[in-house]
Amino acid sequence: MKTNLIYLVLVTLSITEVTKAKLCDIPVPKPLQECYERVKSFSVDRYVGSLYSWLCEHTLINSTRTEEPIDPETASYIQGLLESALPSSSRNQGKRYRDKRQATQPPCTRKEYRMLTLAERNRFHNAINTLKRDTSVRPNAYDAIANIHTGTTNLIAHNGPGFLGWHRVYLLMYENALRRVDPTVCIPYWDSTLDNQLTNPLASSIWSPEFLGTSNGAVTTGPFANWRRPNGAQLIRNVGADGDLLSTTVVNDVLSRPRYEDIVVSNAPFDPQFNLEVQHGSVHIYVGGTMSLLNTAAFDPTFFLHHAYIDFWFERMRNNLRARGINPAIYPNVPTNARHVANATTGFTGYRQVDGYSETLARRAVYEPVPTCSVTSPACGNRFLVCQLSSGRCVPPVRTTIGKRSADIESSEDTCSKPRNFDLPYQNDFCVGEWCDFDEWAIIPVKIVHVRPPKFKTYNSYPVISNTVDQRLDIYSPKAYNETRRFISNRQGNPLTYSRCNRDMSVGQIYLYSHGLNYPGFYKESTIIDQKLPVSVTIGYVGVKRPAPGEELSKALLRAHDSCGRVCHAACRDPDTNEFKACSGAVAVSEEHPLLFGNDFDEAVLSVFDYDFNKDCPKVQTDNFYITFYCDYPNKFPFAHPDPQEM
């Protein structure tokens, strides 16, 4: 099933000999830098920067891992699912596959998850858990399917026009596996725009035990409680900490485009505002945890519900094209890499990228839309969707308290206030490859210089001029003073932010994360910032694989963005001048002493705060910071190199 592709990231990471510095800057892998470059001509007011960063980094970094051979029983099982998912007419090699289930089963009708009856929902959950318990294939039937969405296959499935068709086939394979267990089951879709209508989406019934269960931390409630991945790691979520749910605005923007070429990733510059693959990533980030990494996302059943909605979105685009007299089966004509050209193989026997757009494949499922409502017709047809009169939409009810059962869920309009992002902890899996343990990680202290966000309007603390409070600008506004206006306000762009972002909150959050470049591992954490001040400085900590004597240096990509999705740029300490200079954010970490990291948080904190100097007022050891992130919100994506004429 797996195509043997070159490890692009690791190969292109080959660099000249690293110096003996304890931390040093290294080049960003070439394919990743090329991905960054595709948006350098677009202002950041058109797309959320961290969302685009997610697309590039998660596709091109997490798609490089050693793939274990598939045993014959598992390979036969996966091939059988493929043959039943793909009608012979949609494959190019002329092989005639027969499947009695395919011949007799009508197209699946896919409903919104909350529109399932109790009996339908129970059968759906039971079918998934039956796959999870089925060890006739290794490691089990569910994980065998989830394993397809890992490694170099992600280079075929993402970052190009094949994204839509590849995932359509993948959904059909999963659906056929469920229908082998229970022929009445079809994949429901999760329309996250419904939850986005709520003032507090975290209180949505979607995260109750009746539906997806635990929203934050290890999943211990709901139908998938206590699930583990093949490596033994727990199923983890960090719902609402970062990212965003899809909004009707985003959906309408994408569907407003007149052709596929406007909504798929290409190698040429493209506008992320209208790109379906880019926008779908916001929900991956919003759910977080297992869902936030392409290599692990499919191990959370939420993945298939989300992608069923993306497929519904794809089908609506097809209908729009058909209504304009355009054949929706014609593959997008965009500049792309060899894995995404129309006739490229996909890792699925006899299936090309172009086949995912076929009319025959599209007829395998139909989508039942979510009902609408009004004052005169307020019924939504299901107690798990209630009428929101202000929008005329049927939205999920909210829970009055976390953990209450569905019978106690309120069916009134949502009145909860939004949670503060910085109240939500972020649970990491602490995995390095197949082993997950906090002791495998080193902690790097990071300095963050944060400039007041351009869309922060006012702090409501004003100067008094001639005995009168002047409410035109608050005392901290950089626009109120000549020099801060020159150095701060006049240099800022107007970045687009996540729709859930409260732009006038005086307390904010910066997310720090690391991607392993020569090891499989991802770490994410946050720190609090003061958004009312013109400029502020804070300290955060980010984890990387702990380097060990005699082993290769740990190489990682370090990044930062605020909780609204605005990306920060990096500066690293120059070993010769001791000054900070713009850098890639990719680093190599040595175990040589003196260390610029801690083997745990204890060491990391004490490397920055010297209590031996003064136990009551410790000295801040600024020389122990190697990297600084500057969150000053420029008008362009900070890691795309500007054109020479712009410099």
C-alpha positions, 0 to 999 in steps of 0.5 A: 500500500505504501509508495516508497518515496524519498525522505524529502525533508531528511535528505534536504536537511543535509548540511555542513558540519554543525559547530560545537555550539550547544544550540545552533541555527540550521537551514529550513528543509528546502521543500518546507521553504518552498511551501512558505514561499507560495504566499509571499505575494499575499498580505496576511490580512487574507489568511490566518498565518498559523493555519498556513504554517500548519499546512506546510509543516505537518505535511512535509515534516510529519510525512517522513518516517520509517514505514514497517512492512504490512503483513499479508493478512492486513494487506489483503484486508486493506486491498479488499476494502479498496476493491469494494470502495472503488467501482471498476469503472473508476480505475484505470487498469481494467481489472474487474473486481467483484464485491457482492456487498458493492453490487447490492448496497445502495449509496450511503446517505450521510447525515450530520452526526447530531441528526442520527437517531439513537439507534443509528448512533449506537450502531455507528459507535458499535461498528467502530469499536468492533473494528478496534477490537478486531485483531484478525488483522494487525494491530486491529482493523481500525488501526490498520485503516488509520495507518494508511494515513501516515508516513510518505502516503501523506505526501500523496494525500496532501499539499496538492489537488489530489487531496480531495479525491484521495480522501474521498476514496479513503472515506469509502474504504472506511465506510465499507469496513463499517458496513462489513460489520453492520450494513446499515451504517454510513459515516455521518459528517460533523458540520463544525460550522454549527458549533461555531455558531455558539458563543462557547463552542466548548459547551457543545453537546458534541463533546458529551459522552453521547457523541465524541466524549472527552474534549481535553486531555486523555479521552476517558469518556464517550464511545472511544474512552480509553482508546490507544494508538498502536504504539500504546499512546493514549487518544488525546484531545486539546479542544479549543486551545488553538485553531478554529472551527469552520465558519459559514463565512469560510465555507461560502468563500471557498464555494464562491470560487468558479473553478477547482483551480482556486480552491486546491493547493498548487506549487504556484502562489495561491490564495489560502483564503479560498483554499479548501485544504488549508481551511480544513486544517483549522479543525485539526488544530482546534481538536488538537492532540492526536488530531493535530498531527497528520501521522496520528489524526486518523487514530481519532474517529473525529477525523472521519467525521470531519473529513466527511464534512470536507467531502460534502463541501467537495460535493457542493463544489461539484454541483456548483460547477455542474450548474455552470456547465463545467464537467466536475470530473475534470482534474484541476489544471494547476502547477503541482508536484509529481505526486499530484498530477492527474495520472499519478499513482496514489498507493492504491492499486489501479487508482490515479489522482484523477479517479478521485474526481470521477462521477462514478465515485461521487455517486457512492454517497449522498449527503443529507443537509442539516435542517433550517428553522424559523420562528414559525417552524422551530423544529429541527427534527432531533433533540440534539439540534435546536433552533437558533432563531437569530441565525435560522440555523439548527445548532447543537444544544449546550451543556450546563455542566461538563459531563452531564448526560444528554437527558440533562442537556439544555435545548435553549439558545446558547448563553454561555460566555466564551472561555479564556484560551489561556485557561486551557492546558495543553496535553502533549503525548511526549512521544519520540517515535514509538515511545512516549515518555516525558523523560525523553524531552529536553526543555529550551527556555525561550524569550518572547518579545510581544508587540501590542496586536494591531487590532487591539483597539483600546484598554480603557485607561485614558490620559487626563488632559486639562482636567478631562479624561481624553478617550481618544486613545488609551495611555498604552496605545503605541499610536498615541506617541510619535516614537512608538507609532514610528517603530510599532504602528507604522510597521505593522500589518493587519493580520487575519485572525481566527474567528473565535479570537477576542481581539480586545482581551488584554491578556493573550497567549503565545503558543510555542511548538517544535517539530522534530526534523531528524526524529518523529516528535512534536511538542506544544505549549503556551505562555501568557502575554500582556496585550495592553502594553506597547511592547512586553517581554515574557518567557516560555519553554519548548521541548525537543528530543533530549540529545544523548552522548554518542547520538546524532544531534537533535534537530528541530523546527521551533515556531511560535504564534499567538492564540489568534493565529498570528505568526512570530518570527525568530532571532537566534543568538550569534555566537561571535557577537552575542547579539540576536539576528534573524534566523530560520528557527530550525536548530540543532541541539548538542548535549555538550556543556554548558547546556542551553536547555534543561533535562527537565523543567526544573533545570530549564527554569533554574538555567534562566533564574539564578537563585544562588545569586539572590534567593529573594530576587533571582538574577535573570540570566539572559545569556542562557536564551538562545532563541527569541520570538518577535511577535510584531505582526508584519504584513507578510508571512514571516518565514517567506523570503521577500523578493529582492525588490522588496528588501 
